[in-house]
Amino acid sequence: MSNRSDRDGAKPGKALRGRAGRMKNGRGSGRASTGMVRLWGRHAVEAALKNPDRKHRKLWATREGVESLDGELPTDFPVEWAQPADLARLVARDAPHQGLVLECEPLDDIFIDDILDGDPSRPVVVLDQVTDPHNVGAIMRSAVAFNACAIVTQDRHAPPESGTLAKSASGALEVLPWVRVVNLARALEEIAEAGYWRIGLDGGTETTLGEALPAGPVALVLGAEGDGMRHNIVQHCDAIAKLPISEAMESLNVSNAAAIALYAVATRPEA
């Protein structure tokens, strides 16, 4: 595979070793019982294979799935050839595996001090109790698209690293630093100490995001759909702002709101 870790090897489907047969592991959301993470789909698997920080265990694949990858796999990479129906037993129900299922170790922990570089063009995205893996994955994808420096969530109120999340992130899981903290309020204090202006998004205020955006580093704080940000998290924001959406629509999906907010930060004149 031609990627950041400079892996060399033979053409996909030729020198790869493995055996065909029935799958032994059961269906799941992407968190294997062994503590490993199971990823599926071309973008998620390809990004994981290109990530030098990801430790891989095994790839189950169809010949067509491997041929769809960008580049080459090492000749000694552990591959087990399978039929699409076999792969369907390894992933969440009706998940589009695209002929590729990769089992690997979870990514190493990242700490908040590691990601606060103070670059005003690179916001931090903070999620308060956003628990849907599809939403978190979609937010990760937008965060990478608009050059955010990291996403921050609370351990107890966020989805784990999983195949469902990785598929929604479309490769962003492998390149976007994900900081998981015990105390989100304390993390917001550290973000402020590093010079970031913390803006919480809430449709119940009169101030728009464009009016609230400063010239310096920004942390965007988004709460769960319905409940929004918790009171303690609101208290740890420097400003509360809304997106100027039509009155005909009460609110937006949190991943859509995150994408629009990230675009606003990326296109502000001062950045």
C-alpha positions in Angstrom: 0.0 0.0 0.0 1.4 3.4 -1.0 0.9 5.4 2.2 2.4 7.4 5.0 4.2 4.3 6.5 5.8 3.5 3.2 4.6 -0.1 3.1 6.0 -2.1 0.2 4.5 -5.3 -1.3 3.0 -7.1 -4.2 -0.1 -6.3 -6.2 -3.4 -6.8 -4.3 -4.9 -10.1 -5.0 -1.6 -11.8 -6.1 0.9 -12.2 -3.3 -1.6 -11.7 -0.4 -1.8 -14.8 1.8 -5.0 -16.1 3.4 -7.6 -18.8 3.2 -11.2 -18.9 2.2 -13.8 -20.2 4.6 -16.6 -19.4 6.9 -16.2 -16.6 9.4 -15.8 -17.6 13.1 -16.5 -14.2 14.7 -20.1 -12.9 15.2 -21.9 -9.8 14.0 -21.2 -6.6 15.9 -21.1 -2.9 15.9 -17.4 -2.8 15.3 -16.1 -3.4 18.8 -14.8 -7.0 18.8 -15.0 -9.0 22.0 -11.2 -9.3 22.2 -10.9 -5.5 22.8 -10.0 -5.0 19.1 -11.8 -2.6 16.8 -13.4 -3.9 13.6 -13.6 -1.5 10.7 -15.3 -1.9 7.4 -15.8 -0.1 4.1 -13.2 1.0 1.6 -12.5 4.5 3.0 -12.3 3.5 6.6 -10.2 0.4 6.0 -7.9 2.2 3.5 -7.3 5.1 5.9 -6.6 2.6 8.8 -4.1 0.7 6.6 -2.3 4.0 5.7 -2.2 5.1 9.4 1.3 4.3 10.8 -0.1 4.7 14.3 -2.7 1.9 13.8 -1.7 -1.6 14.8 -3.5 -4.1 12.5 -4.4 -7.7 13.4 -6.2 -9.1 10.4 -8.0 -8.3 7.1 -11.0 -10.2 5.9 -11.7 -9.3 2.2 -13.0 -10.2 -1.1 -10.7 -10.1 -4.1 -12.7 -7.1 -5.5 -12.4 -5.3 -2.1 -8.6 -5.6 -2.0 -8.4 -4.5 -5.7 -10.4 -1.3 -4.8 -7.7 -0.2 -2.3 -5.4 2.7 -3.3 -2.0 1.0 -3.7 -0.5 -2.3 -2.5 -0.5 -4.3 0.7 2.6 -5.9 2.2 3.2 -9.5 1.0 3.0 -10.8 4.6 -0.1 -8.9 5.6 -2.6 -11.3 7.2 -5.6 -11.6 4.9 -8.4 -14.2 4.9 -10.3 -14.3 1.6 -14.0 -14.4 2.1 -17.3 -14.1 0.3 -19.6 -11.0 0.8 -22.0 -13.1 2.9 -19.2 -14.1 5.2 -18.2 -10.5 5.7 -21.7 -9.5 6.5 -21.5 -11.8 9.6 -18.6 -9.7 11.0 -20.2 -6.3 10.9 -23.3 -4.5 12.0 -26.5 -5.6 10.4 -26.8 -4.3 6.8 -23.5 -2.4 7.1 -22.0 -1.7 3.7 -18.6 -3.4 4.1 -17.7 -3.1 0.4 -15.7 -6.3 0.6 -13.3 -5.2 3.4 -13.3 -5.8 7.2 -10.2 -5.0 9.2 -9.6 -5.9 12.8 -7.1 -3.7 14.6 -6.2 -2.3 18.0 -7.8 0.9 19.2 -5.8 4.1 18.6 -3.6 5.4 21.5 -5.0 8.0 23.9 -4.4 11.6 23.0 -4.2 14.3 25.7 -5.6 17.8 25.5 -2.2 19.5 25.9 -1.1 17.6 22.7 -3.6 19.4 20.4 -3.8 23.0 21.6 -1.5 24.8 19.2 -3.3 28.1 19.2 -3.5 28.3 15.4 -6.5 30.7 14.8 -7.3 28.9 11.6 -7.8 25.5 13.2 -10.7 25.3 15.7 -11.3 22.7 18.3 -14.6 20.9 18.3 -16.1 20.0 21.7 -19.1 17.6 21.9 -21.2 17.5 25.0 -23.1 14.1 25.2 -23.4 13.6 21.5 -23.7 9.8 21.6 -24.8 8.7 18.1 -21.8 7.2 16.3 -23.1 8.3 13.0 -23.3 11.9 14.1 -19.8 11.8 15.7 -18.3 10.2 12.6 -19.9 12.8 10.3 -18.7 15.6 12.6 -15.2 14.1 12.4 -15.4 14.1 8.6 -16.4 17.8 8.5 -13.7 18.7 11.1 -11.0 17.2 8.8 -12.5 18.9 5.8 -12.4 22.3 7.5 -8.9 21.8 9.1 -10.0 21.5 12.7 -7.1 20.5 15.0 -9.1 18.0 17.2 -12.4 16.8 18.5 -12.9 16.6 22.3 -15.6 14.4 24.0 -16.3 13.0 27.4 -15.5 9.4 28.0 -18.8 8.4 29.6 -21.1 10.3 27.2 -19.7 9.6 23.7 -19.6 6.5 21.5 -16.5 4.3 21.5 -14.2 3.9 18.6 -16.1 1.5 16.3 -16.8 0.4 12.8 -20.0 2.3 12.6 -18.3 5.5 13.7 -15.3 5.0 11.4 -17.6 4.3 8.4 -19.5 7.6 9.0 -16.1 9.4 9.4 -15.0 8.1 6.0 -11.3 8.0 7.0 -11.3 11.0 9.3 -10.9 8.8 12.4 -7.4 8.0 11.4 -6.2 11.6 10.9 -8.2 13.7 13.3 -6.9 13.7 16.9 -9.7 12.6 19.2 -9.3 13.6 22.9 -11.5 11.8 25.4 -11.6 13.3 28.8 -13.1 12.5 32.2 -14.3 16.0 33.0 -15.5 18.1 30.0 -15.8 21.3 32.0 -12.2 21.0 33.2 -11.2 20.4 29.6 -12.9 23.6 28.6 -11.0 25.5 31.3 -7.8 24.2 29.8 -8.9 25.2 26.4 -9.5 28.7 27.6 -6.2 28.8 29.4 -4.5 28.0 26.0 -6.1 31.2 24.6 -9.2 29.8 22.8 -12.6 31.6 22.7 -15.2 29.0 23.6 -18.5 29.4 21.6 -21.4 27.2 22.5 -24.1 26.7 19.8 -27.7 27.1 20.9 -30.7 28.2 18.9 -32.3 30.0 21.8 -30.0 33.0 21.7 -30.2 36.2 19.6 -26.4 36.4 18.8 -25.4 34.7 15.5 -22.2 32.7 15.1 -20.9 35.3 12.7 -21.3 38.0 15.3 -19.7 35.9 18.0 -16.6 34.8 16.1 -13.4 36.5 17.2 -10.1 36.8 15.2 -8.2 34.3 17.4 -8.4 30.6 18.2 -11.9 29.2 18.6 -13.4 26.2 20.3 -16.9 25.3 19.0 -19.1 23.5 21.6 -22.1 21.5 20.5 -24.6 19.6 22.7 -26.8 16.6 22.0 -29.8 17.0 19.8 -32.9 17.8 21.9 -31.2 18.4 25.3 -28.5 20.6 23.9 -25.5 21.6 26.1 -25.7 20.8 29.9 -25.9 23.9 32.1 -22.4 23.4 33.5 -21.0 23.3 30.0 -22.9 26.5 29.0 -21.3 28.1 32.1 -17.9 27.3 30.7 -18.5 29.0 27.3 -17.4 32.5 26.6 -20.3 33.2 24.2 -23.5 31.4 23.1 -24.4 31.8 19.5 -26.9 30.4 17.0 -26.9 29.6 13.3 -29.1 32.0 11.4 -31.5 29.4 10.0 -35.0 30.0 8.8 -37.9 30.1 11.3 -39.5 27.4 9.1 -37.1 24.9 10.6 -36.7 24.5 14.3 -33.2 23.0 14.3 -30.5 21.1 12.4 -29.0 17.8 12.9 -25.9 18.3 15.1 -23.6 17.0 12.4 -25.0 19.5 9.9 -24.7 22.3 12.5 -21.1 21.4 13.1 -20.3 21.5 9.4 -21.9 24.9 9.0 -20.1 26.3 12.1 -16.8 24.9 10.9 -17.3 26.5 7.5 -18.0 29.9 9.2 -14.8 29.7 11.1 -12.8 28.7 8.1 -14.2 31.6 6.0 -14.1 34.4 8.5 -12.1 37.4 7.1 -9.7 37.5 10.1 -8.6 33.9 10.0 
